[in-house]
Amino acid sequence: MLGLGLTTFSIAALALSLVFFVLYDRFASYEEERLIELFGEDYREYQRRVPKWVPKFW
C-alpha cells in the first residue's frame, strides 16, 4: 500500500498505509503480550535482540 501511494502520489493510499501500519502495530503488540505470558523472560530476551519492525543487518 505504501509503494502504491508513493508511485501514484495518492494521498488516500498513503493515509491508508498509515492506518494499516497503526493497526498492524497494535496487533503485534497484543501478540507480544501473549508471548511474554507464554514464554516469560526468554521472549523478553528475544525482544532485546530482535527489533520489532526494521531488521538489523550488523
C-alpha distance matrix in Angstrom:
0.0 3.8 5.4 5.1 6.2 8.6 10.0 10.6 11.6 10.2 11.2 10.0 6.3 7.2 9.4 7.4 5.4 9.1 10.4 8.7 10.0 13.3 13.6 13.1 15.5 18.0 17.9 18.6 21.3 22.9 23.0 24.5 27.2 28.1 28.3 30.5 32.8 32.9 33.4 34.6 35.4 34.1 30.5 31.0 32.2 29.2 27.0 29.1 28.6 24.9 22.2 19.7 16.4 17.3 20.1 23.3 24.8 28.1
3.8 0.0 3.8 5.4 5.1 6.2 8.6 10.0 10.1 9.7 10.3 10.3 6.9 5.8 8.8 8.3 5.4 8.1 10.7 9.6 9.6 13.0 14.3 13.7 15.3 18.2 18.7 18.8 21.2 23.4 23.6 24.5 27.3 28.7 28.6 30.5 33.0 33.4 33.6 34.5 34.8 33.7 30.2 30.3 31.3 28.4 26.0 27.7 27.2 23.6 20.7 18.5 14.9 15.4 18.3 21.2 22.7 25.9
5.4 3.8 0.0 3.8 5.4 5.1 6.1 8.5 9.6 10.2 11.9 12.4 8.8 8.6 12.0 11.5 9.0 11.9 14.4 13.1 13.1 16.6 17.8 16.8 18.5 21.5 21.7 21.6 24.2 26.4 26.2 27.1 30.1 31.3 31.0 33.0 35.6 35.7 35.7 36.8 37.0 35.6 32.2 32.5 33.1 30.0 28.0 29.5 28.6 25.0 22.3 20.5 16.8 16.6 19.1 21.8 22.6 25.9
5.1 5.4 3.8 0.0 3.8 5.5 5.3 6.0 8.0 7.7 10.2 10.1 6.7 8.0 11.3 10.5 9.2 12.5 14.4 13.5 14.5 17.7 18.5 18.1 20.2 22.8 22.9 23.4 26.0 27.8 27.9 29.2 32.0 33.0 33.0 35.2 37.6 37.7 38.0 39.2 39.7 38.3 34.8 35.2 36.1 33.0 30.9 32.7 31.9 28.3 25.5 23.5 19.9 20.0 22.6 25.4 26.3 29.7
6.2 5.1 5.4 3.8 0.0 3.8 5.6 5.4 5.4 4.8 6.7 7.5 4.6 4.9 8.4 8.8 7.9 10.5 12.8 12.8 13.6 16.4 17.8 17.9 19.6 22.1 22.9 23.4 25.6 27.6 28.2 29.2 31.8 33.2 33.4 35.3 37.7 38.2 38.5 39.4 39.8 38.8 35.2 35.2 36.3 33.4 31.0 32.6 32.1 28.6 25.5 23.4 19.9 20.2 23.1 25.8 27.1 30.2
8.6 6.2 5.1 5.5 3.8 0.0 3.8 5.6 5.1 7.0 8.8 10.7 8.3 7.2 11.0 12.0 10.4 12.4 15.3 15.3 15.2 18.2 20.0 19.7 20.9 23.8 24.7 24.7 26.9 29.2 29.6 30.3 33.0 34.6 34.5 36.2 38.9 39.4 39.3 40.0 40.1 39.0 35.6 35.4 36.1 33.3 30.9 32.1 31.5 28.1 25.0 23.4 19.7 19.3 22.1 24.3 25.3 28.2
10.0 8.6 6.1 5.3 5.6 3.8 0.0 3.8 5.7 8.0 10.9 12.5 10.0 10.2 13.9 14.4 13.1 15.6 18.2 17.8 18.2 21.3 22.7 22.3 23.9 26.8 27.3 27.4 29.8 32.0 32.1 33.0 35.8 37.2 36.9 38.9 41.5 41.7 41.7 42.7 42.8 41.4 38.0 38.1 38.7 35.7 33.6 34.9 33.9 30.5 27.7 26.1 22.4 21.7 24.2 26.4 27.0 30.0
10.6 10.0 8.5 6.0 5.4 5.6 3.8 0.0 3.8 5.3 8.9 10.2 8.6 9.7 13.0 13.5 13.3 15.8 18.0 18.0 19.0 21.8 23.0 23.2 24.9 27.5 28.1 28.6 31.0 32.9 33.3 34.5 37.1 38.4 38.5 40.5 42.9 43.3 43.5 44.5 44.8 43.6 40.2 40.2 41.1 38.2 35.9 37.3 36.6 33.2 30.2 28.3 24.7 24.5 27.2 29.6 30.4 33.4
11.6 10.1 9.6 8.0 5.4 5.1 5.7 3.8 0.0 3.8 6.4 9.0 8.3 8.2 11.2 12.8 12.7 14.4 16.9 17.6 18.3 20.6 22.4 22.9 24.2 26.7 27.8 28.3 30.3 32.4 33.2 34.1 36.5 38.2 38.4 40.1 42.6 43.3 43.5 44.1 44.3 43.4 39.9 39.6 40.6 37.9 35.3 36.6 36.2 32.8 29.6 27.8 24.2 24.0 27.0 29.3 30.3 33.1
10.2 9.7 10.2 7.7 4.8 7.0 8.0 5.3 3.8 0.0 3.8 5.4 5.3 6.3 8.7 9.9 10.8 12.6 14.4 15.4 16.7 18.8 20.2 21.1 22.7 24.8 25.8 26.8 28.8 30.6 31.5 32.8 35.0 36.5 37.1 38.8 41.1 41.8 42.3 43.0 43.6 42.8 39.2 39.0 40.3 37.6 34.9 36.5 36.3 32.9 29.7 27.4 24.1 24.5 27.6 30.2 31.6 34.5
11.2 10.3 11.9 10.2 6.7 8.8 10.9 8.9 6.4 3.8 0.0 3.8 5.5 5.1 6.0 8.5 9.8 10.6 12.3 14.2 15.3 16.7 18.5 19.9 21.1 22.9 24.4 25.6 27.1 28.9 30.3 31.4 33.3 35.1 35.9 37.4 39.5 40.6 41.2 41.6 42.2 41.7 38.1 37.6 39.1 36.7 33.8 35.3 35.5 32.2 28.8 26.4 23.3 24.0 27.4 30.0 31.8 34.5
10.0 10.3 12.4 10.1 7.5 10.7 12.5 10.2 9.0 5.4 3.8 0.0 3.8 5.5 5.1 6.1 8.6 9.9 10.5 12.2 14.2 15.4 16.5 18.2 19.9 21.3 22.5 24.1 25.8 27.2 28.6 30.1 31.9 33.4 34.4 36.1 38.0 39.0 39.9 40.5 41.4 40.9 37.2 37.0 38.8 36.3 33.4 35.3 35.6 32.1 28.9 26.1 23.2 24.4 27.8 30.7 32.6 35.5
6.3 6.9 8.8 6.7 4.6 8.3 10.0 8.6 8.3 5.3 5.5 3.8 0.0 3.8 5.4 5.0 6.1 8.6 9.8 10.3 12.2 14.3 15.2 16.1 18.1 20.0 20.8 22.0 24.1 25.6 26.6 28.0 30.2 31.5 32.2 34.2 36.2 36.9 37.6 38.5 39.3 38.5 34.8 34.9 36.4 33.7 31.0 33.0 32.9 29.4 26.3 23.6 20.5 21.6 24.8 27.8 29.5 32.6
7.2 5.8 8.6 8.0 4.9 7.2 10.2 9.7 8.2 6.3 5.1 5.5 3.8 0.0 3.8 5.4 5.1 6.4 8.8 9.9 10.6 12.6 14.4 15.3 16.5 18.7 20.0 20.9 22.6 24.6 25.7 26.7 28.8 30.6 31.1 32.7 35.0 35.9 36.4 36.9 37.4 36.8 33.2 32.9 34.3 31.8 28.9 30.6 30.7 27.3 24.0 21.5 18.4 19.2 22.7 25.4 27.3 30.1
9.4 8.8 12.0 11.3 8.4 11.0 13.9 13.0 11.2 8.7 6.0 5.1 5.4 3.8 0.0 3.8 5.4 5.1 6.3 8.7 9.9 10.8 12.6 14.3 15.4 16.9 18.6 20.0 21.3 23.0 24.6 25.7 27.5 29.3 30.3 31.7 33.7 35.0 35.7 36.1 36.8 36.5 32.8 32.4 34.2 31.9 28.9 30.6 31.2 27.9 24.5 21.7 19.0 20.5 24.1 26.9 29.2 32.0
7.4 8.3 11.5 10.5 8.8 12.0 14.4 13.5 12.8 9.9 8.5 6.1 5.0 5.4 3.8 0.0 3.8 5.3 5.0 6.2 8.6 9.9 10.6 12.2 14.1 15.5 16.5 18.2 19.9 21.2 22.5 24.1 26.0 27.3 28.4 30.2 32.0 33.0 33.9 34.6 35.7 35.2 31.4 31.4 33.3 30.8 28.0 30.2 30.6 27.1 24.0 20.9 18.3 20.2 23.5 26.7 28.9 31.9
5.4 5.4 9.0 9.2 7.9 10.4 13.1 13.3 12.7 10.8 9.8 8.6 6.1 5.1 5.4 3.8 0.0 3.8 5.4 5.0 6.1 8.7 9.8 10.4 12.1 14.3 15.2 16.1 18.1 19.9 20.8 22.1 24.3 25.8 26.4 28.1 30.3 31.1 31.7 32.4 33.2 32.5 28.8 28.8 30.4 27.8 25.1 27.1 27.3 23.8 20.7 17.8 14.9 16.5 19.8 23.0 25.2 28.2
9.1 8.1 11.9 12.5 10.5 12.4 15.6 15.8 14.4 12.6 10.6 9.9 8.6 6.4 5.1 5.3 3.8 0.0 3.8 5.4 5.1 6.3 8.7 9.9 10.5 12.5 14.3 15.2 16.5 18.5 20.0 20.9 22.8 24.7 25.5 26.8 29.0 30.2 30.8 31.1 31.8 31.5 27.8 27.3 29.1 26.9 23.8 25.6 26.2 23.0 19.6 16.7 14.2 16.1 19.7 22.6 25.2 27.9
10.4 10.7 14.4 14.4 12.8 15.3 18.2 18.0 16.9 14.4 12.3 10.5 9.8 8.8 6.3 5.0 5.4 3.8 0.0 3.8 5.4 5.2 6.3 8.7 9.9 10.8 12.5 14.3 15.5 16.8 18.6 20.0 21.5 23.2 24.4 25.9 27.7 29.0 30.0 30.4 31.5 31.4 27.6 27.4 29.6 27.3 24.3 26.5 27.4 24.2 21.0 17.7 15.8 18.2 21.7 24.8 27.6 30.3
8.7 9.6 13.1 13.5 12.8 15.3 17.8 18.0 17.6 15.4 14.2 12.2 10.3 9.9 8.7 6.2 5.0 5.4 3.8 0.0 3.8 5.5 5.1 6.0 8.5 9.9 10.5 12.1 14.1 15.3 16.4 18.1 20.0 21.3 22.2 24.2 26.0 26.8 27.8 28.6 29.8 29.3 25.5 25.7 27.7 25.2 22.5 25.0 25.5 22.0 19.2 15.8 13.7 16.4 19.5 22.9 25.5 28.5
10.0 9.6 13.1 14.5 13.6 15.2 18.2 19.0 18.3 16.7 15.3 14.2 12.2 10.6 9.9 8.6 6.1 5.1 5.4 3.8 0.0 3.8 5.4 5.1 6.0 8.6 9.8 10.3 12.1 14.2 15.2 16.1 18.3 20.0 20.6 22.2 24.4 25.4 25.9 26.5 27.2 26.8 23.0 22.9 24.8 22.3 19.4 21.7 22.2 18.9 15.8 12.5 10.4 13.0 16.4 19.6 22.4 25.2
13.3 13.0 16.6 17.7 16.4 18.2 21.3 21.8 20.6 18.8 16.7 15.4 14.3 12.6 10.8 9.9 8.7 6.3 5.2 5.5 3.8 0.0 3.8 5.5 5.1 6.3 8.7 9.9 10.6 12.4 14.3 15.2 16.7 18.8 19.9 21.1 23.0 24.5 25.4 25.5 26.4 26.5 22.7 22.3 24.6 22.6 19.4 21.7 22.9 19.8 16.7 13.3 12.1 15.1 18.5 21.5 24.6 27.1
13.6 14.3 17.8 18.5 17.8 20.0 22.7 23.0 22.4 20.2 18.5 16.5 15.2 14.4 12.6 10.6 9.8 8.7 6.3 5.1 5.4 3.8 0.0 3.8 5.4 5.2 6.2 8.6 9.9 10.7 12.4 14.2 15.6 17.0 18.4 20.1 21.6 22.8 24.1 24.7 26.1 26.0 22.3 22.3 24.9 22.7 19.9 22.6 23.7 20.6 18.0 14.3 13.5 16.8 19.8 23.1 26.1 28.8
13.1 13.7 16.8 18.1 17.9 19.7 22.3 23.2 22.9 21.1 19.9 18.2 16.1 15.3 14.3 12.2 10.4 9.9 8.7 6.0 5.1 5.5 3.8 0.0 3.8 5.4 5.0 6.0 8.5 9.8 10.5 12.1 14.3 15.4 16.2 18.2 20.1 20.8 21.8 22.6 23.9 23.4 19.6 20.0 22.2 19.7 17.1 20.0 20.8 17.4 15.1 11.3 10.4 13.9 16.5 20.0 22.9 25.7
15.5 15.3 18.5 20.2 19.6 20.9 23.9 24.9 24.2 22.7 21.1 19.9 18.1 16.5 15.4 14.1 12.1 10.5 9.9 8.5 6.0 5.1 5.4 3.8 0.0 3.8 5.4 5.1 6.1 8.6 9.8 10.4 12.4 14.4 15.1 16.3 18.6 19.8 20.4 20.7 21.6 21.5 17.7 17.5 19.8 17.7 14.7 17.3 18.5 15.5 12.8 9.1 8.9 12.6 15.4 18.5 21.7 24.1
18.0 18.2 21.5 22.8 22.1 23.8 26.8 27.5 26.7 24.8 22.9 21.3 20.0 18.7 16.9 15.5 14.3 12.5 10.8 9.9 8.6 6.3 5.2 5.4 3.8 0.0 3.8 5.4 5.1 6.2 8.6 9.8 10.7 12.7 14.2 15.4 17.0 18.6 19.8 20.0 21.4 21.7 18.0 17.8 20.7 19.0 16.0 18.8 20.5 17.8 15.5 11.9 12.4 16.1 18.7 21.7 25.1 27.3
17.9 18.7 21.7 22.9 22.9 24.7 27.3 28.1 27.8 25.8 24.4 22.5 20.8 20.0 18.6 16.5 15.2 14.3 12.5 10.5 9.8 8.7 6.2 5.0 5.4 3.8 0.0 3.8 5.5 5.1 6.2 8.6 10.0 10.9 12.4 14.4 15.7 16.7 18.1 19.0 20.8 20.6 16.9 17.5 20.3 18.2 15.8 19.1 20.4 17.5 15.8 12.1 12.7 16.5 18.6 21.9 24.9 27.4
18.6 18.8 21.6 23.4 23.4 24.7 27.4 28.6 28.3 26.8 25.6 24.1 22.0 20.9 20.0 18.2 16.1 15.2 14.3 12.1 10.3 9.9 8.6 6.0 5.1 5.4 3.8 0.0 3.8 5.4 5.1 6.1 8.7 9.9 10.3 12.2 14.3 15.1 15.8 16.6 18.0 17.5 13.8 14.3 16.8 14.6 12.2 15.5 16.6 13.7 12.2 8.6 9.8 13.6 15.3 18.4 21.6 23.9
21.3 21.2 24.2 26.0 25.6 26.9 29.8 31.0 30.3 28.8 27.1 25.8 24.1 22.6 21.3 19.9 18.1 16.5 15.5 14.1 12.1 10.6 9.9 8.5 6.1 5.1 5.5 3.8 0.0 3.8 5.4 5.0 6.3 8.8 9.8 10.5 12.6 14.3 15.1 15.0 16.4 16.7 13.0 12.8 15.8 14.4 11.5 14.5 16.4 14.2 12.7 9.4 11.4 15.1 16.9 19.6 23.0 24.9
22.9 23.4 26.4 27.8 27.6 29.2 32.0 32.9 32.4 30.6 28.9 27.2 25.6 24.6 23.0 21.2 19.9 18.5 16.8 15.3 14.2 12.4 10.7 9.8 8.6 6.2 5.1 5.4 3.8 0.0 3.8 5.4 5.2 6.6 8.8 10.1 11.0 12.7 14.4 14.7 16.9 17.3 13.9 14.2 17.6 16.2 13.9 17.2 19.1 17.0 16.0 12.7 14.7 18.5 20.0 22.8 26.1 28.1
23.0 23.6 26.2 27.9 28.2 29.6 32.1 33.3 33.2 31.5 30.3 28.6 26.6 25.7 24.6 22.5 20.8 20.0 18.6 16.4 15.2 14.3 12.4 10.5 9.8 8.6 6.2 5.1 5.4 3.8 0.0 3.8 5.4 5.1 6.2 8.6 9.9 10.5 12.0 13.1 15.3 15.1 11.6 12.9 15.8 14.0 12.4 16.1 17.4 15.2 14.8 11.8 14.0 17.5 18.5 21.3 24.3 26.4
24.5 24.5 27.1 29.2 29.2 30.3 33.0 34.5 34.1 32.8 31.4 30.1 28.0 26.7 25.7 24.1 22.1 20.9 20.0 18.1 16.1 15.2 14.2 12.1 10.4 9.8 8.6 6.1 5.0 5.4 3.8 0.0 3.8 5.4 5.0 6.1 8.6 9.7 10.2 10.6 12.2 12.2 8.5 9.2 12.3 10.9 9.0 12.5 14.2 12.5 12.3 9.9 12.8 16.1 16.8 19.2 22.4 24.0
27.2 27.3 30.1 32.0 31.8 33.0 35.8 37.1 36.5 35.0 33.3 31.9 30.2 28.8 27.5 26.0 24.3 22.8 21.5 20.0 18.3 16.7 15.6 14.3 12.4 10.7 10.0 8.7 6.3 5.2 5.4 3.8 0.0 3.8 5.4 5.1 6.4 8.7 10.1 9.7 11.9 12.9 9.8 10.0 13.7 13.1 11.3 14.4 16.7 15.6 15.4 13.1 16.1 19.5 20.3 22.5 25.8 27.2
28.1 28.7 31.3 33.0 33.2 34.6 37.2 38.4 38.2 36.5 35.1 33.4 31.5 30.6 29.3 27.3 25.8 24.7 23.2 21.3 20.0 18.8 17.0 15.4 14.4 12.7 10.9 9.9 8.8 6.6 5.1 5.4 3.8 0.0 3.8 5.4 5.1 6.2 8.6 9.5 12.5 13.0 10.2 11.7 15.0 14.1 13.2 16.6 18.4 17.2 17.5 15.2 18.1 21.4 21.9 24.2 27.2 28.9
28.3 28.6 31.0 33.0 33.4 34.5 36.9 38.5 38.4 37.1 35.9 34.4 32.2 31.1 30.3 28.4 26.4 25.5 24.4 22.2 20.6 19.9 18.4 16.2 15.1 14.2 12.4 10.3 9.8 8.8 6.2 5.0 5.4 3.8 0.0 3.8 5.3 4.9 5.8 7.4 10.0 9.6 6.8 9.0 11.9 10.7 10.5 14.0 15.3 14.3 15.3 13.6 16.7 19.6 19.5 21.7 24.4 25.9
30.5 30.5 33.0 35.2 35.3 36.2 38.9 40.5 40.1 38.8 37.4 36.1 34.2 32.7 31.7 30.2 28.1 26.8 25.9 24.2 22.2 21.1 20.1 18.2 16.3 15.4 14.4 12.2 10.5 10.1 8.6 6.1 5.1 5.4 3.8 0.0 3.8 5.4 5.3 4.6 7.2 8.2 5.8 6.7 10.1 10.2 9.7 12.5 14.7 14.4 15.5 14.3 17.8 20.5 20.4 22.0 25.0 26.0
32.8 33.0 35.6 37.6 37.7 38.9 41.5 42.9 42.6 41.1 39.5 38.0 36.2 35.0 33.7 32.0 30.3 29.0 27.7 26.0 24.4 23.0 21.6 20.1 18.6 17.0 15.7 14.3 12.6 11.0 9.9 8.6 6.4 5.1 5.3 3.8 0.0 3.8 5.9 5.6 9.2 10.5 9.0 10.2 13.4 13.7 13.5 16.2 18.4 18.2 19.2 17.7 21.1 24.0 24.1 25.8 28.7 29.8
32.9 33.4 35.7 37.7 38.2 39.4 41.7 43.3 43.3 41.8 40.6 39.0 36.9 35.9 35.0 33.0 31.1 30.2 29.0 26.8 25.4 24.5 22.8 20.8 19.8 18.6 16.7 15.1 14.3 12.7 10.5 9.7 8.7 6.2 4.9 5.4 3.8 0.0 3.8 6.0 9.6 9.6 8.5 11.0 13.5 13.3 13.9 16.9 18.3 18.0 19.6 18.3 21.5 24.3 23.8 25.6 28.2 29.4
33.4 33.6 35.7 38.0 38.5 39.3 41.7 43.5 43.5 42.3 41.2 39.9 37.6 36.4 35.7 33.9 31.7 30.8 30.0 27.8 25.9 25.4 24.1 21.8 20.4 19.8 18.1 15.8 15.1 14.4 12.0 10.2 10.1 8.6 5.8 5.3 5.9 3.8 0.0 3.8 6.5 5.9 5.6 8.4 10.2 10.2 11.6 14.2 15.4 15.6 17.7 17.1 20.5 22.9 21.9 23.3 25.7 26.6
34.6 34.5 36.8 39.2 39.4 40.0 42.7 44.5 44.1 43.0 41.6 40.5 38.5 36.9 36.1 34.6 32.4 31.1 30.4 28.6 26.5 25.5 24.7 22.6 20.7 20.0 19.0 16.6 15.0 14.7 13.1 10.6 9.7 9.5 7.4 4.6 5.6 6.0 3.8 0.0 3.8 5.5 5.7 6.6 9.0 10.3 11.1 13.0 14.9 15.8 17.6 17.3 20.9 23.2 22.5 23.5 26.2 26.7
35.4 34.8 37.0 39.7 39.8 40.1 42.8 44.8 44.3 43.6 42.2 41.4 39.3 37.4 36.8 35.7 33.2 31.8 31.5 29.8 27.2 26.4 26.1 23.9 21.6 21.4 20.8 18.0 16.4 16.9 15.3 12.2 11.9 12.5 10.0 7.2 9.2 9.6 6.5 3.8 0.0 3.8 5.4 4.9 6.2 8.6 9.7 10.6 12.6 14.2 16.4 16.8 20.5 22.3 21.3 21.7 24.3 24.3
34.1 33.7 35.6 38.3 38.8 39.0 41.4 43.6 43.4 42.8 41.7 40.9 38.5 36.8 36.5 35.2 32.5 31.5 31.4 29.3 26.8 26.5 26.0 23.4 21.5 21.7 20.6 17.5 16.7 17.3 15.1 12.2 12.9 13.0 9.6 8.2 10.5 9.6 5.9 5.5 3.8 0.0 3.8 5.5 5.2 6.4 8.8 10.1 11.0 12.4 15.2 15.8 19.4 20.9 19.4 19.9 22.1 22.3
30.5 30.2 32.2 34.8 35.2 35.6 38.0 40.2 39.9 39.2 38.1 37.2 34.8 33.2 32.8 31.4 28.8 27.8 27.6 25.5 23.0 22.7 22.3 19.6 17.7 18.0 16.9 13.8 13.0 13.9 11.6 8.5 9.8 10.2 6.8 5.8 9.0 8.5 5.6 5.7 5.4 3.8 0.0 3.8 5.3 4.9 6.2 8.7 9.9 10.3 12.5 12.5 16.1 18.0 17.0 18.0 20.6 21.3
31.0 30.3 32.5 35.2 35.2 35.4 38.1 40.2 39.6 39.0 37.6 37.0 34.9 32.9 32.4 31.4 28.8 27.3 27.4 25.7 22.9 22.3 22.3 20.0 17.5 17.8 17.5 14.3 12.8 14.2 12.9 9.2 10.0 11.7 9.0 6.7 10.2 11.0 8.4 6.6 4.9 5.5 3.8 0.0 3.8 5.3 5.0 6.4 8.8 10.0 11.6 12.1 15.8 17.6 16.9 17.5 20.4 20.7
32.2 31.3 33.1 36.1 36.3 36.1 38.7 41.1 40.6 40.3 39.1 38.8 36.4 34.3 34.2 33.3 30.4 29.1 29.6 27.7 24.8 24.6 24.9 22.2 19.8 20.7 20.3 16.8 15.8 17.6 15.8 12.3 13.7 15.0 11.9 10.1 13.4 13.5 10.2 9.0 6.2 5.2 5.3 3.8 0.0 3.8 5.4 5.1 6.5 8.8 11.4 12.9 16.4 17.4 16.0 15.9 18.4 18.2
29.2 28.4 30.0 33.0 33.4 33.3 35.7 38.2 37.9 37.6 36.7 36.3 33.7 31.8 31.9 30.8 27.8 26.9 27.3 25.2 22.3 22.6 22.7 19.7 17.7 19.0 18.2 14.6 14.4 16.2 14.0 10.9 13.1 14.1 10.7 10.2 13.7 13.3 10.2 10.3 8.6 6.4 4.9 5.3 3.8 0.0 3.8 5.4 5.2 6.0 9.1 10.4 13.7 14.7 13.1 13.5 16.0 16.5
27.0 26.0 28.0 30.9 31.0 30.9 33.6 35.9 35.3 34.9 33.8 33.4 31.0 28.9 28.9 28.0 25.1 23.8 24.3 22.5 19.4 19.4 19.9 17.1 14.7 16.0 15.8 12.2 11.5 13.9 12.4 9.0 11.3 13.2 10.5 9.7 13.5 13.9 11.6 11.1 9.7 8.8 6.2 5.0 5.4 3.8 0.0 3.8 5.4 5.2 6.7 7.6 11.2 12.7 11.9 12.7 15.8 16.5
29.1 27.7 29.5 32.7 32.6 32.1 34.9 37.3 36.6 36.5 35.3 35.3 33.0 30.6 30.6 30.2 27.1 25.6 26.5 25.0 21.7 21.7 22.6 20.0 17.3 18.8 19.1 15.5 14.5 17.2 16.1 12.5 14.4 16.6 14.0 12.5 16.2 16.9 14.2 13.0 10.6 10.1 8.7 6.4 5.1 5.4 3.8 0.0 3.8 5.8 7.3 9.5 12.8 13.4 12.4 12.0 15.1 14.9
28.6 27.2 28.6 31.9 32.1 31.5 33.9 36.6 36.2 36.3 35.5 35.6 32.9 30.7 31.2 30.6 27.3 26.2 27.4 25.5 22.2 22.9 23.7 20.8 18.5 20.5 20.4 16.6 16.4 19.1 17.4 14.2 16.7 18.4 15.3 14.7 18.4 18.3 15.4 14.9 12.6 11.0 9.9 8.8 6.5 5.2 5.4 3.8 0.0 3.8 6.7 9.7 12.4 12.2 10.2 9.5 12.0 11.9
24.9 23.6 25.0 28.3 28.6 28.1 30.5 33.2 32.8 32.9 32.2 32.1 29.4 27.3 27.9 27.1 23.8 23.0 24.2 22.0 18.9 19.8 20.6 17.4 15.5 17.8 17.5 13.7 14.2 17.0 15.2 12.5 15.6 17.2 14.3 14.4 18.2 18.0 15.6 15.8 14.2 12.4 10.3 10.0 8.8 6.0 5.2 5.8 3.8 0.0 3.8 6.5 8.9 9.0 7.2 7.8 10.7 11.7
22.2 20.7 22.3 25.5 25.5 25.0 27.7 30.2 29.6 29.7 28.8 28.9 26.3 24.0 24.5 24.0 20.7 19.6 21.0 19.2 15.8 16.7 18.0 15.1 12.8 15.5 15.8 12.2 12.7 16.0 14.8 12.3 15.4 17.5 15.3 15.5 19.2 19.6 17.7 17.6 16.4 15.2 12.5 11.6 11.4 9.1 6.7 7.3 6.7 3.8 0.0 3.8 5.9 6.2 5.9 7.2 10.9 12.3
19.7 18.5 20.5 23.5 23.4 23.4 26.1 28.3 27.8 27.4 26.4 26.1 23.6 21.5 21.7 20.9 17.8 16.7 17.7 15.8 12.5 13.3 14.3 11.3 9.1 11.9 12.1 8.6 9.4 12.7 11.8 9.9 13.1 15.2 13.6 14.3 17.7 18.3 17.1 17.3 16.8 15.8 12.5 12.1 12.9 10.4 7.6 9.5 9.7 6.5 3.8 0.0 3.8 6.4 7.7 10.2 13.7 15.6
16.4 14.9 16.8 19.9 19.9 19.7 22.4 24.7 24.2 24.1 23.3 23.2 20.5 18.4 19.0 18.3 14.9 14.2 15.8 13.7 10.4 12.1 13.5 10.4 8.9 12.4 12.7 9.8 11.4 14.7 14.0 12.8 16.1 18.1 16.7 17.8 21.1 21.5 20.5 20.9 20.5 19.4 16.1 15.8 16.4 13.7 11.2 12.8 12.4 8.9 5.9 3.8 0.0 3.8 6.5 9.7 12.8 15.3
17.3 15.4 16.6 20.0 20.2 19.3 21.7 24.5 24.0 24.5 24.0 24.4 21.6 19.2 20.5 20.2 16.5 16.1 18.2 16.4 13.0 15.1 16.8 13.9 12.6 16.1 16.5 13.6 15.1 18.5 17.5 16.1 19.5 21.4 19.6 20.5 24.0 24.3 22.9 23.2 22.3 20.9 18.0 17.6 17.4 14.7 12.7 13.4 12.2 9.0 6.2 6.4 3.8 0.0 3.8 6.6 9.5 12.2
20.1 18.3 19.1 22.6 23.1 22.1 24.2 27.2 27.0 27.6 27.4 27.8 24.8 22.7 24.1 23.5 19.8 19.7 21.7 19.5 16.4 18.5 19.8 16.5 15.4 18.7 18.6 15.3 16.9 20.0 18.5 16.8 20.3 21.9 19.5 20.4 24.1 23.8 21.9 22.5 21.3 19.4 17.0 16.9 16.0 13.1 11.9 12.4 10.2 7.2 5.9 7.7 6.5 3.8 0.0 3.8 6.4 9.3
23.3 21.2 21.8 25.4 25.8 24.3 26.4 29.6 29.3 30.2 30.0 30.7 27.8 25.4 26.9 26.7 23.0 22.6 24.8 22.9 19.6 21.5 23.1 20.0 18.5 21.7 21.9 18.4 19.6 22.8 21.3 19.2 22.5 24.2 21.7 22.0 25.8 25.6 23.3 23.5 21.7 19.9 18.0 17.5 15.9 13.5 12.7 12.0 9.5 7.8 7.2 10.2 9.7 6.6 3.8 0.0 3.8 5.7
24.8 22.7 22.6 26.3 27.1 25.3 27.0 30.4 30.3 31.6 31.8 32.6 29.5 27.3 29.2 28.9 25.2 25.2 27.6 25.5 22.4 24.6 26.1 22.9 21.7 25.1 24.9 21.6 23.0 26.1 24.3 22.4 25.8 27.2 24.4 25.0 28.7 28.2 25.7 26.2 24.3 22.1 20.6 20.4 18.4 16.0 15.8 15.1 12.0 10.7 10.9 13.7 12.8 9.5 6.4 3.8 0.0 3.8
28.1 25.9 25.9 29.7 30.2 28.2 30.0 33.4 33.1 34.5 34.5 35.5 32.6 30.1 32.0 31.9 28.2 27.9 30.3 28.5 25.2 27.1 28.8 25.7 24.1 27.3 27.4 23.9 24.9 28.1 26.4 24.0 27.2 28.9 25.9 26.0 29.8 29.4 26.6 26.7 24.3 22.3 21.3 20.7 18.2 16.5 16.5 14.9 11.9 11.7 12.3 15.6 15.3 12.2 9.3 5.7 3.8 0.0
